[in-house]
Amino acid sequence: MHAIPEAHGATLTRHEHHGLYPKAASVADFERNLATVQSRMAQACRRADRDPGSVRLLPVSKTMDEASIRLAHAAGCRLLGENKVQEAHRKWEALSDLAGLRWSVIGHLQTNKARLVARFADEFQALDSLRLAEALDRRLQAEGRSLDVFVQVNTSGEASKYGLPPEEVEGFVKALPAFGALRVRGLMTLALLSTDAPRVRQCFALLRTLRERLRQNAPASVQLDELSMGMSGDFEIAIEEGATVVRVGQAIFGARALPDSHYWPDASDHREPA
Ligand SMILES: *Cc1c(COP(=O)(O)O)cnc(C)c1O
């Protein structure tokens, strides 16, 4: 075989490989998986002519137990992503002995659970309504805390996905300076969960072009530097399209017991048949 460097447009998704990630069962397993992901990130950066230091890896620990998270921490993980706030809060309490461990909530949040996020989270990536922004701000002010937030955008057009439709983001962002405890960092999206790489890439490109457009007249207190996009199956494509944060679970921790369709109800519809 010829060692032809992969052309940009040819990077594939790896969603079909999810079931193959072995469970990380030791600190050495975590170190190896982290090194592998970092090296794939660096290669994607090189293909896109980007500085590898411009992309941050957010390990996602949802469904993983305490023992597994302790190993990840020993391997150097300090900020972990969780998509359900109650699970995240439970882990925050149980693992409070681990030095420097911080939590990023990356999944949809009901307004009545804003209080929990305000108490312990360092980052929230799924802001998608003004009611929620208002509730978070009020709870944060009461706790004397502030929170880094990302506005979630629905770039796939799927009805089951959370996030604002792209055309509503500009008006939404203009209203955010009213909430002083929220530090707006950028945009977040979940691409179509599909093995169809060009359609996945379109979702990421849409988030980037939206960000470029919004940046031109965003309020001064709103930063739109960050693009959180890409997960185990598609983070290389996301980096080629400008991701500054990739959220990676299974490629670090091992496959989850539950299928993706548990988190994203229509995910299985887009899979190739096995
Ligand atoms: C679970 C999850 C991820 C990570 O998915 P993996 O397939 O485990 O890499 C990324 N983002 C969100 C919002 C998630 O819920």
The ligand as a Gaussian input file, in Angstrom:
#p B3LYP/6-31G(d) Opt

LIG

0 1
 C      -21.473000      11.100000      25.493000
 C      -21.223000      12.423000      24.899000
 C      -20.036000      12.682000      24.203000
 C      -18.927000      11.655000      24.026000
 O      -19.325000      10.573000      23.221000
 P      -18.294000       9.365000      23.003000
 O      -18.893000       8.549000      21.925000
 O      -18.264000       8.625000      24.313000
 O      -16.991000       9.955000      22.680000
 C      -19.858000      13.944000      23.658000
 N      -20.803000      14.910000      23.807000
 C      -21.946000      14.703000      24.468000
 C      -22.930000      15.818000      24.592000
 C      -22.203000      13.465000      25.047000
 O      -23.352000      13.258000      25.707000

